[in-house]
Amino acid sequence: MFCYDSLMNYYRTNFSMMQHHKYSLTELESMIPWERFIYIDLLKQHIQNMEDDMRMLRNKQK
């Protein structure tokens, strides 16, 4: 866990990754901090790309 990250945010992120993205708690807790940071960053980018694609589809349908 990085020093700027709050404990509550740590648990919220774990919960979200387990519920919505099917990570296990064991997987999350065994990650080293920089590895966790990279996976979270990649997941954010993926979600952003999906939102952009959905927005483009909606705009095409109009």
Secondary structure, 3 states (H helix, E strand, C coil): CCCCCCHHHHHHHHHHHHHHHCCCHHHHHHCCHHHHHHHHHHHHHHHHHHHHHHHHHHHHHC
